[in-house]
């Protein structure tokens, strides 16, 4: 975590909420940014009064919402090409597309909500929702509420356990590895 804070603190000090917004937006779209670690660090910095509470929370939430909305938009834009037969190049037949659409209608909205908590899944759910043309109303309800719970959870861990952040990071790291082995 020391390396992480040494690399990112200068950016936060210089650019503030703008860089926080961009990190979360780009990280949710799928750039390799360790969002959970960023959120924990932000919680610690807010607890130590190094960052303003309201501006940081707004930057985090709007960044995660913009990121998932961007991936939803990319899914909408590319679904036309996948439906026009180009999906066969990646193994997406019309039958598989319809099966995925029915599954997403039944269960996938909850994947938007819970997907934030599973590394790698959060990057795909918005894209799949857009590609399957899930209505924006349903997408927004589940994705934005999931983003709120996800970001609040990790920032809250950093905020309330800022004196014990080494232990929190170790537990979360072990939990993430066990989740990845499960999938």
Steps between C-alpha positions, in 0.01 A plus 500: 500500500796733560606474135140562396461809715842634388397470135148641526521762777679758283224470242230543763682794659544676167169429322262409785149385416554511124761224508285296740208527258719398204661205684164354592342562160792354305549217749138386472516518120791250523834673532729323746442732794466333843167662587453327836844615615426852379173500695669373817770764469240771446314386811822519704580845362149625578524366856831679547341817357741511207211499250162675516226251582218620272710579192676164520177302537341685209808446281509128581130439441476703180821340372368148555164592342665661198730201459222242501288726276790523256531124481120477457525747210783299343281191526214680327729620222661164433188284533402591144822348367466190716142446385589545132701179490834634616448334836568163340870591495503487879257207531183707544224338299144631484388218732767582761411867476133422570590270790721771650223754454244283682746423779584868542132592514446241775816530708738743337363813658620367834838434338515875433444562870729229642753511217671800652627280783663243270817619325471453126124456505432869566681579177279274290150542642436847357629394161284186496194695616546742213571230242183319606308830487383493860277802553686797638256529789578147622868543430517825698301365795724200557836634381485834681371354825771231481762770444375691802516196730838386361672836529346574839609161633866537408526866592323421827752226577783744443327775695394304808802272519766751394710420807502132400519530121787249474275228643205601281711486184635155592150361563362649178794368299448147635123525437552617141737210428250249638222653288712479187578133570125436531432643155 
